[in-house]
Amino acid sequence: MAISTDVRDWLLDSDPSLRWQVERDLLDAPPEVWQATRDRVATEGFGAAVLAHQDPDGQWAGGAYFPAGFFGSAEADAPGQPWVATTWALKDLRDAGLDARILEGTAEKLAVNSRWEYDDLPYWGGEVDVCINAFTLATGAWLGVEMSALARWFVEHRLADGGWNCEAEEGRSTRSSFHSTLNAVRELLYYEQLTGDHSVRDARHGGEEYLLRRRLLHRLSTGEPVGDFVHEFTYPHRHRYSAITALDHFRAVSLYEEVPPDPRLDDAVALARAARLPDGTWRQGAPLLGRTWVSVDVPEGAPSPWLTLFGTRVLDWWDAAR
């Protein structure tokens, strides 16, 4: 899909964490161009702002998944959750394209100083929540930590229907969740790409098949929409599922494994295409509530550069294959 000059210039006039992906994925810029932009993530804009808040002990906000002192505070009773603790800061920096070498020594500091709020477990071992473990697996691999034990956890804890659910370990559900399954497969793919460990591929494929059988949108039992969240596009998506986030994952799988798009994605592609505004942009949905270090994208209702990146590269990939 050709983007207009106005949209191209608008996307390029953005934070380095977005611009380098626009250059690489939409404009086919040479590697030396987009890599030079990517290198600026550490020193400009969003990436630099988050890096500036790192604690001397390697953490952010003094906690693993939640800030220190969160439980029992007024913030714990407020809508949403804070997005400033270690797991979220590292995930944001990884997603932004930060060179992991900038965080040299962080992995070792976290091994010594950071414990999960759940049972005081050591940070790099993960805990019982599949989404938390997915973020930890990918981030650990990114920072050079040996994560194969946590990778095996996903193989061992996949549910009978093929996916995962954050509530399964507490016995509250035996059925997979769209949200949890997408988080798992996205980070398993990242882990595999980074480490070359293919031992998780069958488990990842099983989770992807769980979503594909539902055409990314529907209940398997009735064919009805699984929920409004599938078309509530917003960035940052944090841990939430949406059709556009799922499509972006399947695009990454297709490019990595050199396989064509699965035709069962057609309904979700049509949904993403219908959300595209006449000027070629996508509108920001309702951002998830909670404290952040810095605003990443635009307010609700405004044209979103991030969603426009995702939507455009998904449709480019899909249409090129057709």
N, C-alpha and C positions, 0 to 999 in steps of 0.2 A: 504494500500500500504506500503510495507516494504521499508524503506529508507536505503541507503547504510551506512556503517560505516563512510565513508568519509563525506557524507552529514550530518549525525547525528552530528559528531564532529564539522563540520563547523558551524552548526546551534547553537550548544551549546557554541561555542566560540564567543559569541555575547553579546550585551547589555542586562542587566537584563530585560528590558521591552519586549524584544523578547524571551529571554531564558526561562522565566517562562511559556510562552505559549507553547513553544516547549516541555518542560517537561510535562506539563499537557495534551496537545492535541495530541501529536505525540508519546510520550514515556510512557504514562500512569504512570507517577511517582506518588508516594503517595502525598497527599495534603501537608504534612509537608515539602516535598522537594521543590515543586514548590512555595509554599507560602513563604518559606525562601528566595528564589530567588526574588520573587515579592517584598518583603520587602526592597530589595536593590535598587529598582527604585528611592527611595527618596535620596539616598546618592551616587549613582554612575551613570556615563554615562549620557545619554540623559535626564533622569528625573531630576537629580541634576543640570544639566546645565540650563534647563528651569526654575527651581525653583529659581535659583540664580538671575534671571533677574526680579523677581517680584518687583514692586514698593511698597513703604511704604503705599500707599493708597489702595493697594490690586490689582491694575491693572498691566498689562504688557504694556510697551511702551506708557503709558499714554492715551490709548484709548480703546474703546469697541471692535469694529471690525477692525478698522484701527488705526495705530499709531497717536499720537498727532502730529498735523502739517502736516498731509499727504496731505490734499487737497490744491492744489496750489503749491505743491512742485515738484521738479524734479522727485521724486520717483513715483508720481501720473501719470506722463507721460511715465514711463518706462513700458516695457512688464510685464504682470503678476500683482501680488499684493503682498504686504508684508504679512507674516504669523506670525507676532510677537506680535500682540495686544492680548488683554485679552481673547477674545472668542477662538482664535486659540491656545493660550498657555494652556488654561484650557482643551480644547478638546484633545490636544496632551497628556497632563498629564493623563487625564482620560483613553484614549485609551492605554496608556503605563501601566496602572494598578496601578497607584499611590494610596496609601491609602488616602482617603479624609481627614482623621484626621490630616494629615500633613498640610493641608490648613485651620486649625481651625482659625476662625475669618475672612477669606477671603469673605465669602458670605455677612457678615454684612458690611464689608468695601465697597464692590461693590454696595450694596443697597444705600449707602450714597454717594459714590464718582463717580460711573460710569454711563454715559448716552449714549444712542445710538446716532450715528451720524445722524440717521434719526429722525427728529423732536424732538431731545433732550429727548427722552422717557426714563423712568427709566429702568435700566438694566434687572432686573428679570421679568419685565412685557413683555419682548420681543418687537418686532416691527412688520413690515408687510411682511418681507421676510421669506418664509417658511423654507429655509435652516438655516438661522440665528436662527429662533425660535426653530427649531429642536435641534440644538446644545445647545441652552440656556435651553430648557426643560430638556434634559438629564443631563447637567452639574449642573443645579440647584438641581435636585433630588439627584444627587451624593453628593452635598455639604450640603444636608439636608434642602433645601429651599422648602416651600410648593408651588408646581407648578401646582396644579389642574386647575387653571384658564387658564393658557397657554395651558394645555393639551386640554381643551375644544375648544380652538382656532382651533385645527387641525380638530376636528369633524365639526365645523361650516364652515371651509374654504376649505373643500375637493371639488374638481370640479366634474362636472356631469359624466365624464368618469372614475372616481374612484380615481384619484391621485391628485397631487398638482403641482403647477408651481410657481417659484419665481417671474415670471412676471405677475401673475394673478392679484395681488392687485393693480397694476398700470394700469390695463386695457389693457395690451399689449398682453394677450393671454387668451383664454378660454379652452385650451387643456393642459393636464398634460404633464409633462416633466419626462423623465427617471431619470435625475440627481436629480431633486427636490423630486420626489416620493421616490427614494431609500433613500435619506437623511432623509426624514420624517419617513419612516417605520423603518429604523434602530434605530433611536433615540426614537421613540415611543415604540419599543420593549425594549430598555434599560430602559426607564422610567417605563414601566409596570413590568419588572423583579425586579427593585429596590424597587418600591413602593407598588406593588400588586394592583394598580389601574387598573381594567379591563375595565373601561369606554371607553378607547380608542381602545379596541381590534377590534371592528367592523370596525372602520375607518382604522386601520392598515391593517386588512384583505382586505379591499377594495382597498387600495393602492397596496398590494401584488398581488391581482388578476389583477390589471391593468398591472403589469409587466408579470405575468404568461400568460395572454392571448396573449401576444406578445413574449412568449418563451424567455424573457429577451433580445432579440436581434432584433426583427423585427417590422416593421410598421404593425399595424393591418389592415390598408386599402389595402395595396398592398402585404404584405409579404416580402418586400424588407428589407435589412439591415437598421436599423435606423440610423447608422452612424459609422464611423471608431472608434469612442471612445469606442465602446463595447469591442474591442479586444486590446485596447491600455492599457495594464496592467502597472501600475506604483504605487510606494509607496514613500511618503505618498499620498493617493488619495485625501485628503482634501475634496472637495465637488463634485468631478467628479465621474461619473458612469463608471463602467466597468463590464464585465460579471463576472470576478472573485470576485469582491467586492460584487456584487449582490448574487452570489452563497454562499459566506461566510455568508451573512445575512440569506438566506433560510436554511442553515445548522443550524444556531443559533435558528431559529424559530422551526425547526423540533425537535431539542433536548429539547427546552423549553416546547413545547406543546405536545411532545411525539407523533408526527405524522410522517409517512413515507415521504420520498422525493416525491414531485409532479413530475409525469412523464414529465410534460411540461418543466422541467429543462434540459431535455436530450440534446438539441442542445447546450446550454451554457456549459454543462459539457464536451461535445465533443470538443468545442472550447478551453476550459481550458486544456484539456488533450493533445490536439495537440500542445499547446504552451510549454509543458513540454520538456525540453532538455534531451538528452540521459542520462546525468548523474543524472537526477532526480531533477534539479533545474529549476527555471523560470528566464527569463532575465528581467532586469529593463527597462521600457520604458522611455519616455522623461519626467523627473520631471517637475512639474508645476513651472513656473518662479516666482521669488520673494524672498525677504529677509527672512531668517530664523534665529533663535537663534543658531541652531546647525544642522548639517547634520544628517539625520535619517537613510538613506539607501545609497546604492552604486550609482555611476554614471550610466548614460544611457548606456545600452549594456552589463553591467556586471551582473553576476548571483546575484539575489536579495534574501537575507535571508528572508525578510518579505514576498515577493511574494511566495517564496518556502514554507513558513509556511502556507499561505492561500491556495495555490494550493494543497498541500499535504493533509491538513485536510479536504478540500472539497472532494477530490477524495476518501480518506479513508471512509468518511461518506457515500458517494454515493455508492461506491462499496460494503461496508458492508451491506447496505440495499438491494442490489441486490443479 
